[in-house]
Amino acid sequence: MITAFVLAKLFVFTKSTQSTGRSVFFFTLVNLVAVAQTWVVSVGLAYYVFPRLAFTWHVRDIAHAVGVAAPVFTSYVGHKKWSFKH
């Protein structure tokens, strides 16, 4: 997570005027929300959505892949609005 923070600050959100301490706090918070989102999407798909659709091929693998991909967009928005705002 330290590497992700440093790379995001140096290469993605270069215009941030927020203090480093505040950025670290919100960066951590956004990532904790992303972990929860990953879990909810993965479990929701694997145990509720896919069984209702009678989908049985690599259910957990696909649910996990979708769950990991889901917070990519929400995390970007969270980091832009809170972690590295300017």
Sine and cosine of phi, psi and omega as CSV:
sin_phi,cos_phi,sin_psi,cos_psi,sin_omega,cos_omega
0.00,0.00,-0.52,0.86,0.05,-1.00
-0.90,0.44,-0.70,0.71,0.02,-1.00
-0.88,0.48,-0.70,0.71,0.01,-1.00
-0.88,0.48,-0.66,0.75,0.01,-1.00
-0.89,0.46,-0.76,0.65,-0.04,-1.00
-0.89,0.46,-0.71,0.71,-0.01,-1.00
-0.91,0.42,-0.65,0.76,0.02,-1.00
-0.90,0.44,-0.67,0.74,-0.02,-1.00
-0.92,0.38,-0.63,0.78,-0.05,-1.00
-0.98,0.18,-0.58,0.82,-0.17,-0.98
-0.89,-0.46,-0.37,0.93,-0.08,-1.00
-0.96,-0.29,-0.78,0.63,-0.08,-1.00
-0.93,-0.36,0.90,0.44,-0.11,-0.99
-0.96,0.29,-0.32,0.95,-0.05,-1.00
-1.00,-0.10,0.20,0.98,-0.01,-1.00
-0.90,0.43,0.73,-0.68,0.03,-1.00
-0.93,-0.36,0.07,1.00,-0.03,-1.00
-0.97,0.25,0.50,-0.87,0.03,-1.00
-0.90,0.44,0.45,-0.89,-0.02,-1.00
-0.89,0.46,-0.66,0.75,0.01,-1.00
-0.87,0.49,-0.70,0.71,0.02,-1.00
-0.92,0.40,-0.64,0.77,0.04,-1.00
-0.88,0.47,-0.68,0.73,0.02,-1.00
-0.89,0.47,-0.69,0.73,0.00,-1.00
-0.85,0.52,-0.79,0.61,-0.04,-1.00
-0.94,0.34,-0.53,0.85,0.06,-1.00
-0.87,0.49,-0.71,0.70,0.03,-1.00
-0.90,0.44,-0.70,0.72,0.00,-1.00
-0.88,0.47,-0.71,0.70,0.02,-1.00
-0.88,0.47,-0.64,0.77,0.01,-1.00
-0.94,0.35,-0.55,0.83,0.09,-1.00
-0.91,0.41,-0.64,0.77,0.08,-1.00
-0.90,0.44,-0.62,0.78,0.02,-1.00
-0.90,0.44,-0.62,0.79,0.05,-1.00
-0.89,0.45,-0.71,0.71,0.02,-1.00
-0.89,0.46,-0.66,0.75,0.03,-1.00
-0.89,0.46,-0.67,0.74,0.05,-1.00
-0.85,0.52,-0.72,0.70,-0.03,-1.00
-0.90,0.43,-0.73,0.68,-0.03,-1.00
-0.88,0.47,-0.72,0.70,-0.01,-1.00
-0.91,0.41,-0.72,0.70,-0.03,-1.00
-0.89,0.46,-0.76,0.64,-0.02,-1.00
-0.93,0.38,-0.67,0.75,0.02,-1.00
-0.86,0.51,-0.69,0.72,0.03,-1.00
-0.93,0.37,-0.75,0.67,-0.10,-0.99
-0.92,0.40,-0.60,0.80,-0.13,-0.99
-0.96,-0.29,-0.25,0.97,-0.05,-1.00
-0.83,-0.55,-0.79,0.61,-0.11,-0.99
-0.97,0.26,-0.82,0.58,-0.06,-1.00
-0.88,0.48,-0.68,0.73,0.06,-1.00
-0.87,0.49,-0.60,0.80,0.03,-1.00
-0.92,0.39,-0.46,0.89,0.03,-1.00
-1.00,-0.01,0.02,1.00,-0.05,-1.00
0.87,0.50,0.53,0.85,0.03,-1.00
-1.00,0.01,0.85,-0.53,-0.12,-0.99
-0.81,-0.59,-0.05,1.00,-0.07,-1.00
-1.00,0.10,0.92,-0.38,0.03,-1.00
0.75,0.66,0.75,0.66,-0.10,-0.99
-0.82,0.57,-0.79,0.61,-0.06,-1.00
-0.93,0.38,-0.61,0.79,0.01,-1.00
-0.89,0.45,-0.74,0.68,-0.03,-1.00
-0.93,0.36,-0.66,0.75,0.04,-1.00
-0.87,0.49,-0.66,0.75,0.01,-1.00
-0.92,0.39,-0.67,0.74,0.01,-1.00
-0.87,0.49,-0.70,0.71,0.03,-1.00
-0.92,0.40,-0.65,0.76,0.02,-1.00
-0.89,0.46,-0.63,0.77,0.02,-1.00
-0.95,0.32,-0.57,0.82,-0.02,-1.00
-0.97,0.24,-0.47,0.88,-0.09,-1.00
-0.83,0.55,-0.72,0.70,-0.06,-1.00
-0.98,0.19,0.04,1.00,0.01,-1.00
-0.85,0.53,-0.73,0.68,-0.06,-1.00
-0.97,0.23,-0.69,0.72,-0.01,-1.00
-0.92,0.39,-0.57,0.82,0.04,-1.00
-0.92,0.40,-0.65,0.76,0.04,-1.00
-0.86,0.51,-0.73,0.68,0.00,-1.00
-0.89,0.45,-0.69,0.73,0.02,-1.00
-0.88,0.48,-0.68,0.73,0.02,-1.00
-0.93,0.38,-0.61,0.79,0.00,-1.00
-0.92,0.39,-0.66,0.75,-0.06,-1.00
-0.99,0.14,-0.53,0.85,-0.11,-0.99
-0.87,-0.50,-0.77,0.64,-0.11,-0.99
-0.93,0.38,-0.67,0.74,-0.11,-0.99
-0.78,-0.63,0.60,0.80,-0.04,-1.00
-0.93,0.38,0.40,-0.91,0.01,-1.00
-0.75,-0.67,0.00,0.00,0.00,0.00
